[in-house]
């Protein structure tokens, strides 16, 4: 149901051919690929090597070791074609080296009317579609430079009378190189066994069907780098670069830049490019390409409240708006 990346078969003249079209449509639980948190999304979803807030529960489980305060985090996305996406996360630091987090993700939309070949305008009956995921994360700082994290996740997808259930795992690492502020991260997301729908449907012919094809989860390998070319008491500029290798689409590069003033106001922009596409102009192999956003962080009583917004451009489907709120305590 979630619109992902659209592929082109024309790879003529590319130094690195786009082979994503050969893999499209082979994975289930597509909602697991929707970015969480306005900050990471505004940076072009190039966030695994930053991941220093509670949205790390989605981007890189090792990132839980990169901030000291406990944090409650909520994110809402008004996605394309009237889809709504929600994320709630909580990070608690057990010790200075051990960190625990829990997260709930939900994708939902309004009921849709059932149509058939003989009743293309509607049958008067409606069905629901929705996804939910519940995740538990543990991270540990092994040394001053190196951290790792692991997430276990239960995933469920509902389409009318059919349900698909599965378990996935995220593995993440985070390493400070010691060269200025340069760090890099390696993450494998949504690794798990194939899953198939359960339930019984009645076809238009009256035949009942209860056996269905199985699909893999949308496993994604990510490697990212980040650094601050400028960092003073008043100004900070963070740049980030990330390479994604999905099991169900083409490899892509993501990059982003964030400017922060006085730890109060932040401006962000990001870019996604599929391998083989021109750096400038529309990415003809992808729906989403450009993103931008801003954030405000305000101390309030015993807490610091961060409010962030991001917009992602979709070349044919308009755009997606994301709002997130984080409470540190």
N, C-alpha and C positions, 0 to 999 in steps of 0.2 A: 504493500500500500504506500510506503514512503517512497517518494521520488528521489532516486539517487543520481548517479552520474550517467549521462548519456554518451555513448561512444560513437566514434566515426571509424569506418573501415579503411579510410584513405590514409595510409602510412607512407605514401610515396615520398621519397626524398628526406625522410627523417633520419637523423643520425642514430637515434634510439627509437625503434619502432614501438608504436602504441599497441600492445597486445591485450589491452583490457577488454575489448569487445569479445574476445574468445572466452572470457571468464564471467561476463556479466550474467546475472540472474541465477548464480549457483549457490547462493547462501540465503539463509533465513534470518529472522530477527533483525531486520534492517534498521529498526529504531535505535539499536545500540551504536549506530554510527553517527547519530545526531549529536553535535557538539553541545557541551554543557557549560554554562557560565558565560556572561557577556565578555569578560576580559579575554579569555582564551579564544573565543570565537572572533572577536574584533581583531586579534592578531593573526588572522588567517588560519586559525586552528593549529598554529605552530607554537605549541605550549608545553610539550613534554619536558623541555630543558629549563622551563621557568617553574611552573607547577608549585607555587609557593603560597597557595591558599587552599581552602577546602574543596575547590573544584578539582584538585589533584585526585580526588576519589574517582573521577572519570578519566583524566588525562594520563596520570602516572602515579601509581600507588606509592612509589618511593618518595614522591613529593611531600607526603605528610611529615617528613623529617625536616622540611625546609622552612618551617615557621613555628614559633614557640607558643603562641596562644591557642587555646581551644577555640573552635569556630563552628557556628551553626550557619548553614548556607542554603538558600532557596533560589531556584532559577525557573523562569517561565519563558517559553518560546511560542510565539504565534507563527507557526510554520506555514508552508505553502498549502494550497487547496483545503483551507479550513481545518488543518490539523493543529492540535495543541499538544505541547510537550512540557512536562513538569519534572523537576529534580529537587530532591531534598537530601541534604547531607549533614552529618555531624562528625567532627573530628575531636578526639580527646587524647591528650598526651599523658600516657601512663607514667612515664619517666622522661628524662631528657633524651633517651635513646629509643624508647619504645612508644609506638603510636598506634592508635586504633581509630577506625572510622566505620560508619554505616551509612548507606545511601539507598534511596528508593527513587526509581525512575518510572514515569508513566507517560504513555502516549494515548491520546483519545481524540475522538471526533463525534459529531452528531450522528444519530441514526440515519441510515440510508435506505431508500425504498428498493425492494427487490424487483428486478426486471427480468424478463425471459424473452426467448425468441418470439413467442406468440403474444407477449404483452410488453413491448419495448418501452412503453410510457409508464409502466409501473403496475404492480399487482395489488397494491394496497397493503402489503405486508412489509415490515421493516427488519433490518438486521443491524447488529453492532459490530464494530471492530475496535480492538484496543490491545495495548501491550503493557506489561509491567515487569520490572526487574528489581530484585532486592539483593544488595551486595554488602559484604563484610570485608574490610580491608585491615591488614596489619603491615606496618612498616617499621624498619629498624635502621638506626644510624650505626654502621659498623665501625667507621673511623670518622675523623673530621672531614674527610674528603668523600667517602663512599657510603651510599645508603641503598637499601633495596626494599621492595614492597611487593605484596601479593594480595590479590582480590579474588574472592570466590563469589559467584553470582548465580542466583536462581532467576530464570527467565521464563515468562509465559506470554503467549500470543493467543488472542481469541478472535476468531472470525465466525460470527453467527454461532452455529452449533459445534464448530470445530475448535480444538485447542491444541497448541503445540508447546511443549515444555522442554527445558534443557538446562544444563549447568555449564557455565563458562568460567574461565580463569584469566586474570590479567597478571602479568609479571613485569615489574619495572625496576630500573636501576637509575642512579643519579650520581654523577661524579664531578667534583671540582678539580680542575686540572692543575691549579696552582699558578697558571699563567694569567695574571690579572684577574678578571672576574669570569674568565671563560669556563664554562661547564658543558657537559654533554649528558644525554640520557638515552637509554635504549629501552623500549617498551614493546611487549607483545600483548595485544588486547583481544579479548573474546575468543580464546582458544578453548575448544571443547569438541565433544562428540557430535555426530550427526543427529538430527531430530526430525521426526515426522508428525503430522497432525494425527490426533485421535478423535474419534467421533464418527457419526454416520450421517451421510447426506443422501437425499433422494433426488435423482436426476429427473429431467423433464420427461424422460421415457417411463418413469416409474421405477427404474432400477435403483437399488440401494448400494451405496459404495462406502466402505469403511477401511480400505487399504490405500495408502498414499505414499508417494515418493518421499524419501528423506533428504534433508539438506544440511549442509554444514553451517555453523555460525559464521559471522563476518569477521574472520580473523585478520588482524592488521599488525604488521611489523612497522615500528616507527623508530627512527634515530634522529635526535635533534641537538642543536647547539645554541647557546645563548651567551651574551656578554653585554657589558655596559661600556660603550665607547666614551660616555660622559657621565660622571657621577660626582656631584658636590652636595653640600648641605641643602641647597635650594633646588637644584636641577638634577634629573636623572634620565638618561636615555638608554633603553634596553632594546637590543636587536636580537632576532632569533631566526633560525633556519632549520627546516625539518624535511626529511624524506620519508614518505609513506609507501609501503608495499602491501596493498590489500590482496586478499585471496580471490576477490570477486570483481576486480576492476583494474584499471591501469595505474601504474606507479605515478605519483605526483609529488611535486615540491611545494612547500608552503613556507612563507616568510612573513615576518611582521616587525613592527617597530612601535615602541611605547615611549611617550614623553611624560614625565611626572614632575609636577611643580610642588615643592614644599610638602610632599607626602599627602597632599590634599586633593589635587586635581590631576587627572591623567587623560591624555589623548592617545588614541590607538588606530592603527591601520594595518591591514594584512592583504596578502595576495596568494592565490592558489594557481598553480600551473601544472597541467598534465604533461608528463614527459613527451617531448616531441612537438609541443605547441610553442608558438612565438611568445616571447616575454610580454610584449605589449599587445593591446587589443583584447577582444573577447576570446576566451578559451573555448574553442569549438568542440572539444571533447568532454566538456564538463558543464553541468548546470550552474554551479556556484563558482565564482571566481574572486570578486573583490569584497572586502568587509572593512568596516570601520566602527568606531565607538568612542565612548568616554566614560569616566568614572569619577566619583567624588567620595572621599573618605573623611568622616567626621567623628571626632571623639565625643561620646555621649555618656556622661556619668561613669559607670564602671566598664563601659564597653566602647569599642570602636565600630562604627557602622559604615560599611562600604556599599554604595549604590552604583551599579554599572548598567550600561546600555550598549547594545551592538546591533548593527544592521548588516545582513548578508545579501548581496545581490545574486539573483537567479536570472540567467539570461532569457529564459522563456516563461518563467512562472512568477515573475515579480520579485519579491524579496521576503526575508524572514526577520522579524524583530525579536530581540531577546532582552529580558530584564533580569537582573540578579541582585540579591541582597545578602550581605554577609555580616554576622555579628561575632566579634571577637571578645573573648572574656577569659 
